Amino acid sequence: MKIVVAGSGGVGGYFGARLARAGEEVTFVARGAHLQAIREHGMRIRSAVDGEWSVQARATETLDGHEAADVVLMCVKSYDTEAAAELIRPVVAAHTVIISLQNGVDNEGKLARLYGEERVLGGVAYIFSNIEAPGVIAHHQLGRIVFGRSDGQASDQATAFADACKRAGIAAEISPDIRKTLWEKYVFLVALAGTTALTRLPVGFIREVPETRKLWELQIDELLALAEADGVALDTEVKARCIRLLESLAPGNYSSLYQDLTNGKRLELDAFHGYATRLGQTLAVRTPTLFAVYGALRPYLDGTPKLG
C-alpha cells in the first residue's frame, strides 16, 4: 500500500514508521533538520512500550512528481490543514483516501471542501508521542487509531488500510459514527491540554491537586454541554470514561499543547479552546472555564510573546 504521511511528528512519525517496518510503501513529508535526519538515518522510534528501533523510508519536502497515494495520513497541526491540503494535491488520485489524524473536530470539513466528502475520513489517534530530536520519535504510551467516513459507510480503501495497520501491529478500528468518536476525544483532549499547558505541569498534578482537577472537570462539563447542543450523540458514560482515562495515564505525561508552549512554538489553541468558545457563542452555551483557559493562553498563540 502506498501511504503518504503529511506531518511526520509524534503521530505521523510513529504510525508511519510502524507501517514502513511492516513493508508498506511509506513516504514521510517533513522539513528542515527532521527531514535531513530521516533521509540520512531513517525514522528512529524510542518507545517506552516496545523499545528502540528504526526504519528506512522515503522522505521529502514536496510531493511534485510522486506517484499517487492509496492513503494520505494527514497528521499536521490543525492550523496547517489548508496548506497541507494543497501540498498533497499531486498524490491525490481518484482512488486516494485522506485520513485526518489531527487534533480538533473541524479538519475533516476543511479537507472535504477541497477533495469531497467521499475521499475524506475522520480519524482519532490515541497516543502520547513527540519529536525528541530530528529523526527521532519518543513514544510514551498508547498507540491506537479509529477512523471512518462521515456517512458511516465502509469502503474498500478503509478496510485495506485497517488490514495494513493490523499487519503493522497497530490497533485500528473503523468507526460507524466518526463524528461521535472525534468529539469523545476532543472532550478529553481539550480539557487535558488546557490544564497541563496552563499549569505547566504533567498529568500527575492534574489528578492529585483537588482545585486543579476541578479546573479539568469544569472544562469536561462545558465541552459535554457543547456536544449536546451541537447534536452530537455522546452517551452518558463519556465523563466517566474521561475520568478513567485520566487515572490510567502515566503521571509524567504532558499534552502536545504543553510541549509546543514550552518550546515557544505556535499553538493549536484555536482548534481547542478557541473553537469551543466560538461554538458556545453560536449555540448560546456558556463556557466560562474554557474561555478563561483560552484567554490565559491566547498571548502564546503564535509562540512566546514579546513586547514591542
N, C-alpha and C positions, 0 to 999 in steps of 0.2 A: 504494500500500500504506500502510495506517495503522500507524505504528510509534510506540510509546511507549518512551522511553529513561528508565528508572528509575535515576538516578545519572548525572549529566552531567559527570563529571570527565574525567580523561585518556582513559579508554577510551570511555565513553559519549558524551562530548562530541565526540571526534574522529570516531568512526564515524557517530554521528547526524548530524553536520554534513555529512559526505560524502553520506549518503543524502538529506538535505534538499536539498543542492545539485543532486542528480540528479533532483529532482522528487517524491520520496516525501513523504508527509504525516507529518512527524515532530513529536512533542510531547516536549519536554525537561522532566523533573521535576528541579527544583533548589530551592535555598533561599537566603535572605539576599541578600548583595551579588551573588553569582553569578547568581541568578535575575533580579535587577533589571537587571544589565548585559546579559543575554541579551535581555530584553524591550526594552530601550532601543536596543541597538546590534547585536543579533544575536549569533550564536556566531562568534567570531573564531578562526581557526586560524593559528598561526605555525609553519610546518613547515620543517624542515631538508631535506625531500625535495622538496616541491612549492610552496614559497613561502608567502606570506601571503595569506589570503582570508577572507571572512566570508559568512554566510548568515543570512537571516531565517527564524525558525521559532517556532511557539508554545512558550511556556514557562510552567510552572505549578508550584505547590507541592503542590496536591492534585488528585485526578482525579475528584472527585464531579461528576456531571453530564456527563462527557465521553463521547464515542462509544466503542463497543467497538473495541479494537485488533485488528489482524490478528497483529501480533507485538509482544511486550514484550521489550525488551532489558534484562535485569537486570544492572546494572553497579555496584551499590552495594558498599561494603566488606562483607566476609563477616560481620562482627558485626552488620550491619544487615539481614540477609536476612529474618528473620521480620517485622520492622517494615515493610520494603518490600513483602513479600508481601501484607500487609494493605492497604497504600496503593494497590496496583494493582488490588484487587478490583473496583472499579467499571468497569474497562475490560476485564475478562476475561470473554469470552463462550464459547459452545460451540466456536467456530471458532478461538479465540485460542491461539497457542503462546507459551510463555515460554522464552526462550533465555538461560541464565545465562552471562555472560562474566566471571564473578567469579574471584578467586583462591581456591585450595583445591580439595578433591575431595569435599566433603560438602554443598555448597549445593543440588545437584540433589535430593538426598533430602529436604531440608527443604521445598523447593517442591513436590515430588511428594506429600508428606503432606497438603498443603493443596489441591492442584489436580489430582492424579492424574498418573501417570507418562506417560500418553499426551499430555498437554499440555506437558510439560517436556522441553526439550532441553538437554543439557550443551553447553558451548562453551568454547573457548580463544581468547583474543585474544593474538596475538604483536605487541606494540607497546611502545615506550618513549615515554610522553607523560605530561603532568601539567598541572594548572591553574597557569598562570603568574600570572594576575591574574583578578579577576572577569570572566567572559565571555570569557576568553582561554585557549586550549589550546595549549601548546607541544608540538609533535610532533618527536621526535628521530630515531627510527629504526623501521623495520618498519611493519607495518600489515595483518596477515592474520588471518582468522577461520576456525576449524574448529569445526563443531558437528554434533550428531546425537542421535538418540533412544537411550536406554539399551538398547533391544532391537535396535538396529541397523537397524530398518526405516526406509525412506524415507517421506516424507509430502509431500502437495501443498504444505502450508504451508512446509516446509523448502525445497523446490525453488523456490517462489516467492520466498522470502527470499534464497536464493543468487543467483537471477536479478537481484533488486533490487541486491544487492551488486555484481554484475558491471556493471550499468548505472552504478553509482556509482564504479567504478574500485577497488573493494575486492576483494582476493584472498580468495575464500571457498570452502570445501570442506566437503562433507557427509561425516562420518566414519562408517564401518560399525562402529567399536568406540570409542565416545567415552570409555569408562572408561579404556581404554589411553591415549588421547590426553590426557586430563586428567592422568593420572599422569606421562606423559612431561614435560609442562610443569611439574607440581608438583615433580618431582625437581630440575629445573634452577632453578626459581624460588626454592624454599625455600633451597637452598644459596647462591645468589647474594644473595638478600635478607638472609639471616642474616649473611653475610660482609661485605657493604657496610655494613649497619647497625652491626654490632659494631665494625668498624674505623673507621667514619665516613669511608670512602674509596671512590672510584669503581673501575670495572672494571679500569682500567689497573694499579692497585696489586695487585688480586687476582691478576692474571695474572703480574705480574713479580716479586713477593716470594715466594720459594720456600716459606717457612713459612706464609704466608697462603694461597697456592694449595693447600697441603696441607690446611689447615683447610677450604677449599671442597670439596676432593676427598673428604675423610673423610665429609662430610655427604652427598655424592652416593652413596658406597658404602653408607651406612646406609639411605638412602632406597630404594635399589635392593633391599636385603635386605628392607625392609618390604613393598615392592610384591610381591616373590616370595612372601612368607609370606601376603600377603592375596589371593593368587590372581590377581594382575594379570599378564597375559601380555606383559610387556615383552621386547623382543628383546635379543640380546646386544650390539647396537651402540648402545644408548642412551647409555652412558657416553661412547663415542667421539663421538657427536653433541653431547653436552653440552660436551665439550672444544672441538669445532669451533665451536660457538655462542659459547662464552666468548671464543675467539680472534677471532671476527668482530665483536664489539661495539665500538662507539666507546669509546676509553679513558676518556672523561669521563662515561659513563653510570652512573647510580645505580639502585637499586631503589625502588619505591614505599614499601617499609618504611623505607628510609633517609630518604626525603622526609618521611614522617609523623613519624619520630623527631626529626629536626632542627627540625621545625616545632612540636613539642610536642603533636602530635595523638595520638589513640588509635591503637593499632597492631593490625594483623591477625595478630599473633603467635600467637594461639591457633589460627588456621586453618592456620598454617605449622608451626612447631616444636612448638607445644602439641599439635596433632592428631597429629603424627608420634610424639612421645614417649608419648602415651597409647595409640596404636595399638601401639607397641613393647611396652608393658606387657601389653596384651591378648594379643598374639601371641607373647610371650616372645622378642622380638628385641631385642638390646642396641643402644642408641642413645646412647652416652656423649657423642659430639660434638654431636649435636642437642640433647641435654639441657643441655650446657654453654652453648651459644648461647642456648637458651631461658632458662636461669637468669640469664644475664648481662643479657638484655634485659627480663626479666619486670617489673622495677620500673617500666619505662616503658610498660606495657601500656595504662594509661588516660591517658597524656600524661606530661609532665615531672613526676617525683616530687617531693613536698615533704614535709619533716619536720614533724611536729606537726599 
